[in-house]
Amino acid sequence: MAAQASELARLVDRFGDVTVRDLAWLLFAPDLLREGDAALARPFATSAERDATLAWLASLDAAPQALHDHARNPKFTRLGIYAESLLRYFLAHGPAARLVAANVPLRRQRRTIGECDFLLEAASGERLHWELAVKFYLHIGDGEASRAARLSDYVGPNLQDRFDLKHARLLTHQLALTSRAEFAGLGFAGPWHAQLYIKGRLFYHGLHGDGVAPAREIGDDHLRGWWLTASEWREARAEDANDDRAWVVQPRMAWLASRRLDTTAAESLVAESVAIRARLEATVAPTMIAAYARDESGGWVEESRGFIVPDDWPEQARAFAASTP
């Protein structure tokens, strides 16, 4: 798992532009799920397509304005819409599969019953239907290290989403859209092979997130983070009084790829560390943060990513995990 994260960082860190880095993360991050109940989408059919994509991203990094015009829309206030715009740009302009259509609505008696995220054609001629999901869940569990996690143990930070419910919706509704009669009447010649394009990060209790066997559906190489309550965060900081890392609150639209910190920004954050920690100790809502440490070259790189949650959040989260839809 650490090797996978290191490889992802190596691929993403070669790009300087923030939006290009987010696109690279979306293309190269490991899947949250393992192949099983649903076929998983692969952005590159061959190693040649992968290499061509890296070269394409490098040229985009040198002149990213077209990508900015497409993806940096002030109306994109939801992370999922932003990620969707990035993947659409890749399929429309990148060197791999060809975009046929995006956001195709299905209607019955003038009522929308679903929307296909992406229809595309691979270089082989295969026609693919991709459903995109970018999810960030915290594992709540019951503290039993001997019990493998269930998908219902993974909950959204604001307790409005749960992995088992999202998983069921994707499999039974979203991926089935191109097999419905309403889709057949739209004129997109098939057959279409439905695949799930699912990325994100799962967060485990404790600074290291050790001792939890993930749910059987979870991919072995999924990206991990940590979470602590505000009280646990305060105790951890008290024990590490000489901490010289820079702590950054991650706004939702910065949840994909890691950012880079220049020396001035990092030193400012270190100087403000007492104030930043005090704000986090008093948090009233789950807050994603990232820790940046100085590397051998003197730059600042992301070391870890996690959530600080209010002290009463775990009890609420366990109730939400155990609730019946």
N, C-alpha and C positions, 0 to 999 in steps of 0.2 A: 504494500500500500504506500509506504514512504517512497519507494522507487518510482511508482506511478506518478505521485505528486511531483517528485523531482523532475521526471521527464516532461510533465506538463509545464512546469516552470521554465525548463530549458527551451521549450518550443515557443512559449508565450513571451518570454523576456527578451527575445531578439527584436521585438517590435516596440517602438517608442510611443506611437499614437494610442491613446486610451481606447478609442472605438475599434481600431484594428486589433488591439489586444483582446477586447471582449469577443470579437468575431473569432479570433484564433482559439480562445478558450472554448467557445461553443463548438468548434469543429474538432478539437483534440481532447477535451476533457473526457474521462471515462464515463461509461453509462452508469446510472444509478441502479438499474436492474440487470440481472443476468438473463441471458437468452433462455426462454422457457415458454411461459404462457403466451407471449407475443414475440414476433420477430422484431429484432432491433435494427434500426436504420444505421447504415454505414455511409458517411459522407464521401468516402473514397473507395472505389471498387478495386483499385490496384495500387501498388506502390508508386507507379508512375503518376497516377492522379494525385497521390499524396504529395509527391515532390513538386509537381506542377502547382499545387495549391500553396505550398510554402513559398515558391517563387512569386506567385501571384500576390500573396499577402505582403511580401517584401516590396513589390512595386506599389501596392496600395498604401503601404506605410510611408513611402516617399511622397505620395501625392494623394492624401486621404479625403480631399474635399468632396468628391462624389459620394463617398460613403457617409460623410457627415451630413450632406444634404438629404440623404435617404433616411438615415437612422436617428439623427439628432433633432427629431421633431418635438417641439414643446408640448404637443398633444400626447406624446408617449409618456404617460405618468405611471404606467404599470410595467414592471420588469418583464413580464411575459410578452407584452406587445413589442417592447424594445428588442428582446431576443428573437422574436418572430421576424422583425424587420431586418435584423442582421442575417439570419439564415436565408431569407428571401433574396437579399442582395447577392449572397454567395451563389445561390442557385440560378439567379438571373445573369450574373456576370462572371462567375468563376469558371475554372477549367475542367470541372467534373460533370455532374449530371445537368440536364437541361430542364429548366422550369417550364411546365405546361400551364399551370394555373395555381393561384393561391387564394385562400379564404373563399372557397366555393360554397355558397349556401345551398342547403337542401330545404325545400318547402313542401308542405302538404296543406292544401286548401288555404294558401296564402299565409300559413304559419310556419316560421322557421323552426325546423326540428334538429338542425345541426349544421356544422360548417367544416368542410375538409380543409385542413391547414395547408397542405402542399400536394400538388400532383406534379410528378416529374418523370422524365425519361432518362434512364441510365445509358451509358455509352453502348451497352450491350443491346439496347432496344427494350429492355424490361421496363414496364410502366409501374411506378411506385406511388403509393399514397402514404405520406408521412404525417404523423401527428406529433407535434412538438410539446414537450412539457419541461419546464425548468423549475425545480422544486428545492426548497430548503426546509428540512424538518429537524426537530429536536427529538431525540430518543428519550422517552420518559421512563418506561419499564417499571419494574417493581423492586429493583435492587438485587434480584437473584442472578448472580453471574452464571449459575449453572443452567439457566433457562435461556434458550435462544429467543431473540426478540421476535415479536410479531409485527406485521406491517401497521397494525393499529397502535403500536407503541410509538410511532413516529408522528408527531403532531406539528402543525405550523406554529410559529412563535406567537401569533395572535389568536390561536385556538379557533380558527375558522376553517381549518383544512386538516385532513388526516390522510396518511399515505394509503391505507387500505381502501378508503372511499374513492380517492383519486384513481388508484390502480383499477378498481372495478369499473369506474366510469370510462376510463381509457379503453379497457378491453371490451366491454360489452356494448358501448355506444360509439365512441369516437372512431375506433379502428374498423367498426362494422359499417361505417357510412357509405363506403364505395360499393358495398354489396347490396344496398337497399334499392328498391324499385324507383324511389324518387331520384336517386343518382343516375340510374340507367337512362332516365328520360332527359338528361342534360346534354347528351351527345358526345361525351368523352369516351372514345373507343378504348376498350380494355383488352384483356383483363387487367385488373389492378391488384398489386400485391401490397397489402397494408403493413406498415412498419411503425414502430414506436421510436421516436427520437427523444430520449429522456436524459437530461443532465441535471446537475445540482450538487448539493453537499448535505451530508447528514452530521448532526452535532450530538456528541455524547457527553454525559455528565462527568465532570472532572477535567482538570487541565490536560490530561493525556487521553481520556476516553478509553481507558483499557478495561478489559474484563467483560466486555459485552460481545456475545456472539450475534452477529446481525441476523435479521430475518432471512429465511431461505431464499426469498425472491431477490435479495439485494446482491448487486454485483460485487465480486471479491475486491475489485480495485477502486470502489467508490471513494470519492473525496470525503475526508472526515474533518470535523471541527470539534469544538468543546463548548460546554455551557456551564455557568456557575450562577448561583443566586447572588444577590447584591452582598449579603453577609459573608458568603464564601469568598467572594472577590475581595472584600475588605480584609479578611483574614489572610488571604494569599499575598496581598500586597504588603501587609504588615510584616510578614515573614521574609519578604524579599525587598528590604529597605534600600538595597543598592541597585535596584532594577534601573538600567539605563536605556531600556527600550523606548521607542516612541509608540504611543497608543493612539489609534485612529478610529473614530466612529465612522462606520461605513453606511452612507445613505443607501437606500434600497437600489437605486440605479447603479450602484458600484458593487453589487454583490457577485458579479461574474469573475472577471480576471483580477489578479492582484494589481495594485497600482505601484508606481515607483515614487519614492520620496527623494527630493533633492536635499542636500545638506542643510540648507537654510530652513526648509519646512520641517525636517526631522528635528533639528536643534530647537526650533520654536515649540514643537510638541513636547519634547523632553522637558523644556523649561516650564511648560504649563502642565506637567504631569500631575501635580498635586490637585489642581483644579479639575482636570479631566477625571481623575479617579474619584473625587468627591461627587461629581455629577453622576457618575456611573453607580456609585454606592446608593444614591438616592433615586435611582431610576424607577419610573412608574410603568414602564412598558419594556418588553424585551428589546434589547439593543445589540446589534452586531458590531463587534470591534475587531480590529486587526492589530497585531503586534509586529513592529518593524525593528530589526536589529541591524547594526552596522556589519557589513561583510568585509572580507579581506582587502577589497579594493577601496574601502572607505565609503562605498555607497550604502544605501539603506534598502533592505529587501524584506518582504513579508515573511515572518517566521511562523505565525499561526493565526487562526481566525476563530472567533467564538462569539457566544451570546452572553450578556449579563441580563438576568431576569429578576423581577421583583421576588421578594422572599415568599410571597403567597402564590406565585405562579406554579410551582410543582404540584401542589395539591389540586389546583384548578385543572392542570394539564392531565393528571391521572384520571380525574373524573371525566374529562372530555375523551380520553383514550378508551375508557370503559363504557362510554355511553352508546346507546343503540340509535342508529340513524333514524 
